[in-house]
Structures are given as C-alpha cells and as structure tokens.
C-alpha cells in the first residue's frame, strides 16, 4: 500500500510514468530556521534541544516538537466531496460547505495526474499555476516548490512567478538603480559594520525577528553582530509604526520614529529633499 513517505520516495518515477506522455528536462533550485537535537520518549518527540553553536536559539523550537501531533495536521489525502464525485464539472459547487473525503495515496495521485492531463490537453500548460512558495519545507531536498515545478515542467510547463515576497519589487527595480540585483549579493560584513558604523537605521526592519528563520537551518549569527553593536553604544533609529523588538533590545540607545502606515515613501522623499537642499547629501 502506498503511503506518504513511499510516495515521495517514488516522486520522480511517478512524475515520469503517471503525469506525462513524454519526459523533458527539468531544472531544480520560507525556511525552517530550526535546528537541534530531538529528545524522544515512546517514539514521540518530547523536546528539541538547540544546536550548541546556535547564538540565539529560537523560542519556537518546542512548538516544532509538538507540531507532528497537532490535531489540525492533515494526515491523509483529502478531496472535496462534490469534486470527488463530479470532477471539474462540479465547478464551485460545495465550496466552504462540502465535507472532505479521505482517499488513498493511489487515488490522490490518479486524480492529480488526470487533472493535469485534462488541463494541458484542453488549454495548454500555461493554464496550470505552479507557484507554490514551498514554505515550511524540511531541507532543500524536500523543497515543495522544486518538487512541484519539476513535475509540472515534465508535464509540459506551467505559469509561475518571478522573484519572491521577501524582497518584493527590489529584484526588479534595483538593477535599474544600482546596476545589479543587490538584495541577494554579498552584503557588508558584521566585522566592518561594528568597526565603522556610527548610526543604524532600522527602516521597517526587525532583524531579531526576521533572522530567526532561514532557508534551511540557521545558527542565528546575526545575534552576535547585534550584541556587538549594542556593546559599542552605537545610536539606533527605528522607523516603524510599531516599535520593533530589535529596538527594544537596544533599550534607551534606540530612538523610535512612528510614521503613519503607508506614508514611509513620502517620508523618504522628504528626507532626501531635505538632505539635498541642505547640502549634506554625498555628491
């Protein structure tokens, strides 16, 4: 009998055999931020101990220990009742009111394969949306986005997206402003920041929160850099409608500016205009 683990193990073969008439080349590429050692008792995870080199262990580690047993976890393939009975002809009938019916992994694979074939042949592969972001994956090997798009590429292609929501339009705009992508290039080292920085501006940023996660695992090395800045008495200005946790970490060394939500661009333009008019901006 097929189960979730065996199905994923055979995903490559399944994609080639069940989803497509002929295979084409496929190209491979949100982040747990969790790393640690599991403590088991009776076959269940009881506690996750942080990795010893982790500079700021996540407070969410113990929540992750409980996650596999959460009552809200979907443990089996489930299909909306009206769609299971009528397929795409059900349309939107039963949405938000229909019960979901448990099916076998074999049945689920057959339903997905049939629907991919139907849409591809009725319309074209561009009618299939393959933009799963892959958040909450475990490791890069199990990246949901990679696995999904490999299958859909083998199916003839799909409609996807450019960039990501972590950097928004910056990947599109910055090449025209600074001549390169910027956001995913080598950044200034913590050593240089701590040696040269006189003022830190947190513009809508809260690194103690955002650096709690990473694409795979993290030892939260940014925590060491922030602690070194705090020890140097560097001035910090936090521009945010709500005071970020990072500003709280710096205590009275951090000044808060709370603009109305949605007015930050106007504030940027005003600050730039003021700097240019006063002659204080770099030439």
Residue pairs with C-beta under 8 A, 6 or more apart in sequence:
1 104
2 104
2 105
2 106
2 109
3 105
4 105
6 105
7 14
7 105
7 109
8 142
11 147
11 151
12 150
14 109
15 150
15 151
15 154
15 155
16 23
16 154
18 109
18 110
18 113
19 112
19 113
19 116
19 117
19 151
19 154
19 155
20 154
20 155
20 156
23 154
24 153
24 154
24 156
25 153
26 149
26 150
26 153
26 154
27 150
27 153
28 146
28 150
29 140
29 143
29 145
29 146
30 133
30 134
30 135
30 136
30 213
31 135
31 213
31 214
31 215
31 216
32 64
32 136
32 137
32 138
32 213
32 214
32 216
32 217
33 58
33 60
33 212
33 213
33 214
33 217
33 218
34 48
34 58
34 60
34 61
34 64
34 217
35 50
35 51
35 54
35 217
35 218
35 219
36 48
36 49
36 50
36 51
36 54
36 57
36 61
37 48
37 49
37 51
38 45
38 47
38 48
38 49
38 65
39 45
39 46
39 47
39 48
39 49
40 46
44 69
45 65
45 66
45 68
46 65
47 62
47 65
48 61
48 62
48 64
48 65
50 57
50 58
50 61
51 57
51 217
51 219
53 219
54 218
54 219
54 220
55 219
55 220
55 221
55 223
55 224
56 208
56 212
56 220
56 223
57 220
58 212
58 220
60 212
67 73
76 102
76 103
77 102
77 103
77 104
77 105
77 107
77 108
78 100
78 101
78 102
78 103
79 100
79 101
79 103
79 108
79 111
80 90
80 94
80 95
80 98
80 100
80 101
81 94
81 98
81 99
81 100
81 101
82 90
82 93
82 94
82 98
83 90
83 94
83 98
84 101
84 103
84 111
86 93
87 115
88 115
88 118
103 111
116 128
116 152
116 155
119 127
119 128
120 127
120 128
120 155
120 156
124 156
125 152
125 155
125 156
125 157
125 158
126 157
126 158
126 159
127 159
128 152
128 155
128 157
128 158
128 159
129 158
129 159
129 160
130 148
130 149
130 152
130 158
130 159
130 160
131 159
131 160
131 161
132 144
132 145
132 148
133 145
133 164
133 165
134 143
134 144
134 145
134 146
134 148
135 144
137 143
137 144
137 145
139 216
140 146
140 215
140 216
149 158
149 160
152 158
162 171
162 172
163 169
163 171
163 172
164 171
167 183
167 184
170 182
170 183
171 181
171 183
171 184
174 180
174 181
174 182
174 183
175 181
175 182
190 221
190 222
190 224
190 225
190 228
193 225
193 229
194 225
194 228
194 229
194 232
197 229
197 234
198 234
198 235
199 234
199 235
199 236
199 237
200 229
200 234
200 235
200 236
200 237
201 236
201 237
201 239
202 236
202 237
202 238
202 239
202 240
202 244
202 246
202 247
203 239
203 240
203 264
204 239
204 240
204 264
205 240
205 244
205 246
206 240
206 244
206 245
206 246
207 222
207 226
207 246
208 223
208 226
208 244
208 245
208 246
208 249
209 244
209 245
209 246
211 218
211 220
211 222
211 223
212 218
212 220
226 246
226 249
229 236
229 250
230 249
230 250
230 253
233 253
234 253
235 253
235 255
236 246
236 247
236 250
236 253
236 254
236 255
237 254
237 255
237 256
237 257
238 244
238 246
238 247
238 254
238 255
238 256
238 257
239 257
239 259
239 264
239 267
240 247
240 256
240 257
240 258
241 258
241 259
241 260
241 261
242 258
243 256
243 258
246 254
247 254
247 256
248 254
259 267
272 281
275 281
